[in-house]
């Protein structure tokens, strides 16, 4: 049998703070009792011990359509009245460079 990393006092302190979130786990990690424990370790132990943990909400995905480099090259070609095949070398450029080029043309 392996030795436990968390004492009953530590588990009791986590239970007293329930429901835990990242801020509470960070506060616990800064106390002398949990000085050798990381926030991630405290969260994992709380979950494995059945102590309620509230995860932070994930940011919503952007619904805006992302402009691809191919779209930028096509727009640049249209702005210059050139065929997109003659501008194939631009496909290797960064998106930031293509955006700046498009802004300077328009």
C-alpha positions, 0 to 999 in steps of 0.5 A: 500500500502506498503512503497518502500524500494528503493528510486527513487535516488537508482533506478536511480543509478542502472539504470546508472550502467546498465547492472548490474553484481555481481561486479557492485552490490557489488560496489553499496552495498558499497556506503553510499546510499546502505549501508543497502542493500545487494548485493542479494537485489540489484540484486533482485530489479534490476531484478524486476525493469527491469534493465538488469542484467548479471548473472555470467557464470556457470562452465561447467560440467566435462565430465570425468566419476566419479569413484564409490566406487563399482568400486574402491572395484572391482579394489582392489579385482582384484588387490588382486586376491580376489572375491569382496564379500570377501571385502564387508566391504570396501563399507563403507569406504570413497572414499578417503580411497579406492583411497589411498588403491588402490594407495598403492596396485598398 
